[in-house]
Amino acid sequence: MSINRKEKINRVVFALNSFLFIMGAIDPLSQGKILFGGIQLLAGIANFAFLLSLKKEKISLWLNRLVLFMNVVVAIAVGFDQIAAGKEYIQYAWFFAALASLVALLLQIRKEKAAAAIG
């Protein structure tokens, strides 16, 4: 896969995460769950900020790892909140999102270790 295509996919993923977390924050905030809604809102803003940083030539690896790790934690928390709210299926989508972010994080770490071993 070309670098340009990887960058486009990366941008789409972070844009989608940003949108989903910000939209997901509306419901808890409207129910008075300020802390939980605030965490989702913060995750959405962090994804958006990272999306903007992708336009720079040098992407901060620690920021990439931090945002991916935060996506895992927040998606798992949202999934468990959906279970507590009595939802039947939506929590599986959030757990899948957490798994996808975890896989992306592990692949990023593996890629960095391989690059360090080569050069």
C-alpha positions as CSV (number, residue, x, y, z in Angstrom):
1,M,0.0,0.0,0.0
2,S,1.4,3.4,-0.9
3,I,2.3,6.0,1.7
4,N,-0.3,8.4,0.2
5,R,-3.0,5.8,0.5
6,K,-2.0,4.9,4.1
7,E,-2.2,8.6,5.0
8,K,-5.7,8.9,3.5
9,I,-6.8,5.9,5.4
10,N,-5.3,7.2,8.6
11,R,-7.1,10.5,8.1
12,V,-10.4,8.8,7.5
13,V,-10.0,6.7,10.7
14,F,-9.2,9.6,12.9
15,A,-12.0,11.7,11.3
16,L,-14.5,8.9,11.9
17,N,-13.3,8.4,15.5
18,S,-13.5,12.1,16.2
19,F,-17.0,12.3,14.8
20,L,-18.2,9.2,16.7
21,F,-16.8,10.2,20.0
22,I,-18.1,13.8,19.8
23,M,-21.6,12.5,18.7
24,G,-21.5,9.8,21.4
25,A,-20.8,12.5,24.0
26,I,-24.2,14.2,23.3
27,D,-26.3,11.5,25.0
28,P,-24.4,11.2,28.3
29,L,-24.1,15.0,28.5
30,S,-27.9,15.4,28.0
31,Q,-28.5,12.8,30.7
32,G,-26.4,14.7,33.2
33,K,-23.4,12.3,33.0
34,I,-21.0,15.2,32.8
35,L,-17.8,13.2,33.5
36,F,-18.6,10.4,31.1
37,G,-19.8,12.7,28.4
38,G,-16.8,15.0,29.0
39,I,-14.4,12.0,28.5
40,Q,-16.0,11.1,25.2
41,L,-15.9,14.8,24.1
42,L,-12.2,15.0,25.1
43,A,-11.5,11.8,23.1
44,G,-13.3,13.3,20.1
45,I,-11.3,16.5,20.3
46,A,-8.0,14.6,20.8
47,N,-8.8,12.6,17.6
48,F,-9.6,15.8,15.7
49,A,-6.4,17.4,17.0
50,F,-4.4,14.4,15.8
51,L,-6.1,14.5,12.5
52,L,-4.9,18.1,12.1
53,S,-1.4,17.1,13.0
54,L,-1.4,14.5,10.2
55,K,-1.0,17.4,7.8
56,K,2.5,18.0,9.2
57,E,5.3,16.0,7.7
58,K,6.6,14.7,11.0
59,I,3.9,13.0,13.1
60,S,4.6,12.7,16.8
61,L,4.8,8.9,17.6
62,W,4.0,9.4,21.3
63,L,0.8,11.4,20.4
64,N,-0.2,8.7,18.0
65,R,0.2,6.0,20.7
66,L,-1.6,8.2,23.2
67,V,-4.6,8.8,21.0
68,L,-4.9,5.1,20.0
69,F,-4.6,4.0,23.7
70,M,-7.2,6.6,24.7
71,N,-9.5,5.3,21.9
72,V,-9.2,1.8,23.3
73,V,-10.1,2.9,26.9
74,V,-12.9,5.2,25.9
75,A,-14.5,2.7,23.5
76,I,-14.4,0.0,26.2
77,A,-16.0,2.4,28.7
78,V,-18.7,3.4,26.2
79,G,-19.4,-0.3,25.5
80,F,-19.9,-1.0,29.2
81,D,-22.0,2.1,29.6
82,Q,-24.2,0.8,26.8
83,I,-24.5,-2.6,28.6
84,A,-25.5,-0.8,31.8
85,A,-28.1,1.2,29.9
86,G,-29.7,-2.0,28.8
87,K,-28.8,-1.8,25.1
88,E,-28.7,-5.1,23.3
89,Y,-26.2,-4.8,20.4
90,I,-24.5,-1.4,20.1
91,Q,-21.9,-2.3,22.7
92,Y,-20.5,-4.8,20.3
93,A,-19.7,-2.1,17.9
94,W,-17.9,-0.1,20.6
95,F,-15.9,-3.2,21.7
96,F,-15.0,-3.8,18.0
97,A,-13.8,-0.2,17.8
98,A,-11.7,-0.8,20.9
99,L,-10.2,-3.9,19.4
100,A,-9.5,-2.2,16.1
101,S,-7.7,0.6,17.9
102,L,-5.7,-1.9,20.0
103,V,-4.6,-3.7,16.9
104,A,-3.6,-0.4,15.3
105,L,-1.6,0.5,18.4
106,L,0.2,-2.9,18.5
107,L,1.0,-2.7,14.8
108,Q,2.4,0.7,15.3
109,I,4.6,-0.5,18.1
110,R,5.7,-3.5,16.1
111,K,6.5,-1.3,13.1
112,E,8.6,1.0,15.2
113,K,10.6,-1.9,16.7
114,A,11.2,-3.4,13.2
115,A,12.4,0.0,11.9
116,A,14.7,0.4,15.0
117,A,16.2,-3.0,14.4
118,I,16.9,-2.3,10.7
119,G,18.3,1.2,11.1
